[in-house]
Amino acid sequence: MTEHTTRVDVGIVGGGPAGLMTALLLKRRGISAAVIETRTKDTIHHTQRAGILEAATVDMLVDAEVGSRVLTAGHEHEGTVLSFDGEAHRIDFQALVGRSVWLYPQNEVFFDLANAWEREGGEIHWAVTDTEVHGVETASPRISFTDAHAAQRSIEADLIIGTDGSRSMCRKLIPEAVRTDHFISYPFAWFGILCEAPPTAPELIYANSELGFALISQRNETVQRMYFQCDPDTDVQSWSEDAIFDHIQAVLGTEGGVQLKRGPIIEKTVLPFRSYVCDPLSHGRLVLAGDAGHTVPPTGAKGLNLAFADVRALVPRVEEFITELRENRTADPAKGSEGPESKEPGAAVETPEALRRYSRTALDRVWKAQNFSYWATNLLHRQPEENPFTHQRRRGEFEAITGSVYGQAYFADSYTGWSD
Ligand SMILES: Cc1cc2nc3c(=O)[nH]c(=O)nc-3n(C[C@H](O)[C@H](O)[C@H](O)COP(=O)(O)OP(=O)(O)OC[C@H]3O[C@@H](n4cnc5c(N)ncnc54)[C@H](O)[C@@H]3O)c2cc1C
C-alpha cells in the first residue's frame, strides 16, 4: 500500500488545546506544523473538561487572533467564594492582585483553535489510529499513522511535539534511564454533573464541610457544572438526582446561605485525582507539553492553564532551534536535516540547548502549580483518616487564608496565575 508522506518543520501528536495552540503560534512565526489526533473534532467539542482560564490564557487566545469567543461568550470572574461549614468568604482577585479569571469551557477553547487551524489551511488528521513516533533520538524523527480513510501516512519533521494528553505515548519515548516520573494518587475523586438549571451563584464556590468537598461552577445561563468529593470506585448510577443535589446542598449548608438551583442532570462522571510530572520535558528531537508532561488534580483549575503556559515557554525555543537549523543548512546544504552537531544520518543527536531550556523553564512553573493544586486539594477535601482534630485543624488553616489579606492574596495570586 502507498504511504503518503508530508514534510514539515514540526510534527505534533495530539490535537487538544496544547497541540493546536502550539501549531497556530508556530505558523505565525513561519514554522510549518502538522497535527494528528485520535478522536474526531466533534467528540472533543462535546467533551466537558476545564472551565476556568487564567488571564494569561485569555490573552493568548486574544493575541493569537483565532477568533475566540472568550471575551463575548465567556464570563469574567473577579473573585471566588471559599465556604467552610456553611460560612462563606469571598476572595476578591481584582482587589488583591489586579487580575481576574474567565469562565469559558475548554471544549469551546478547543473548537475556536481547531476552526482557526482549519480555516488557515493547517494540516490536521482527525480520528487517526496506529500512531507511532520513530527516531526521536536522531535528526530525522517521523510520525506514522493510519488516517480516517485507512490510508497509511507519515509525517517527517525536524522536531516532534508530544501534546497527547495524560496517557501520553510520546513521553514513553524518553528512555527510563533519563526520565523521572514523579507520581502520586489521592484517596478520593470528583463526582461531576452537568445539569440544566440557571446559575446558583455568579462566581465559583469551593466548599468544605464534614461531608467533604463540593464545587459550584457554571457553564452558561441554562447549563451548570457541579462536583462533589466521592470514592474513586463510585458507580455514578448509584446516585439519584435528588441524592446528588441534597448532598451538595448539605456541604454548602442547609440553613440560610446559598440555595442550589436544581434541574435535570444530563451528564455524570467520576474524575480520579493524580499529580504527575515527567522530568525532563525534552529529549533528542522530542518535547512534551501540556498533560503529556504533567497532570494536576483539578482543584486549583491549573491543568489547561499550565498547558498554555508550556506553549508560551515552548514556541520561542522551537523558533530558536528551527532558525539555527535553517542557518546551518544555508551555510552547508550537505548537512540536510542535521543540526549543528551534524553526524551520519540516523546517528544519535544531543537534545538542543534551546529545548533543554524550555524544559527547565516549564518545569519551574509546573512545580509551583503542583504545589498549589496539592495544597488546595488537601485544604478542601476530607481525608479518609479525618477526625475531630483534623477537621478543626483544617478550620484553622481555612481561617488563616480567609481571615488575612496575606492569606487571601496567596490564594488569589496562585489561582489567577503567576506572571511568567
Ligand atoms: C473534568 C475535568 C475538569 C478539569 N477542570 C480544569 C479547570 O477548571 N481548569 C484547568 O486549567 N484544567 C482543568 N482540567 C484539566 C484540563 O482539561 C487538561 O489539563 C487539558 O485538557 C490539557 O490540555 P492538553 O492539550 O495538554 O491535553 P488534552 O486536552 O488531553 O489533549 C490531548 C489530545 O491528544 C490526543 N491523543 C492522545 N493520544 C494520541 C495519539 N497516540 N495520537 C494522536 N492523538 C492522541 C487525545 O485524543 C487528546 O485530544 C480538567 C480536566 C478534567 C478531566
The ligand as a Gaussian input file, in Angstrom:
#p B3LYP/6-31G(d) Opt

LIG

0 1
 C      -13.302000      17.038000      34.409000
 C      -12.075000      17.876000      34.245000
 C      -12.086000      19.177000      34.722000
 C      -10.969000      19.983000      34.546000
 N      -11.019000      21.268000      35.010000
 C       -9.983000      22.091000      34.757000
 C      -10.059000      23.511000      35.069000
 O      -11.072000      24.028000      35.588000
 N       -9.009000      24.297000      34.737000
 C       -7.894000      23.788000      34.131000
 O       -6.963000      24.549000      33.851000
 N       -7.786000      22.456000      33.820000
 C       -8.810000      21.607000      34.101000
 N       -8.739000      20.283000      33.717000
 C       -7.533000      19.788000      33.060000
 C       -7.530000      20.090000      31.557000
 O       -8.693000      19.563000      30.959000
 C       -6.273000      19.493000      30.909000
 O       -5.163000      19.920000      31.650000
 C       -6.142000      19.939000      29.440000
 O       -7.038000      19.190000      28.645000
 C       -4.730000      19.736000      28.915000
 O       -4.701000      20.002000      27.518000
 P       -3.760000      19.131000      26.567000
 O       -3.929000      19.678000      25.210000
 O       -2.419000      19.048000      27.164000
 O       -4.339000      17.643000      26.665000
 P       -5.702000      17.053000      26.114000
 O       -6.778000      18.059000      26.171000
 O       -5.925000      15.771000      26.872000
 O       -5.396000      16.742000      24.593000
 C       -4.577000      15.659000      24.193000
 C       -5.120000      15.129000      22.890000
 O       -4.236000      14.133000      22.370000
 C       -4.983000      13.115000      21.764000
 N       -4.164000      11.900000      21.688000
 C       -3.845000      11.060000      22.706000
 N       -3.070000      10.054000      22.262000
 C       -2.877000      10.261000      20.925000
 C       -2.176000       9.555000      19.911000
 N       -1.489000       8.427000      20.194000
 N       -2.195000      10.039000      18.637000
 C       -2.887000      11.178000      18.357000
 N       -3.583000      11.885000      19.285000
 C       -3.580000      11.439000      20.563000
 C       -6.207000      12.981000      22.662000
 O       -7.298000      12.403000      21.999000
 C       -6.471000      14.441000      23.057000
 O       -7.436000      15.071000      22.263000
 C       -9.824000      19.449000      33.903000
 C       -9.799000      18.137000      33.438000
 C      -10.910000      17.347000      33.599000
 C      -10.870000      15.927000      33.072000

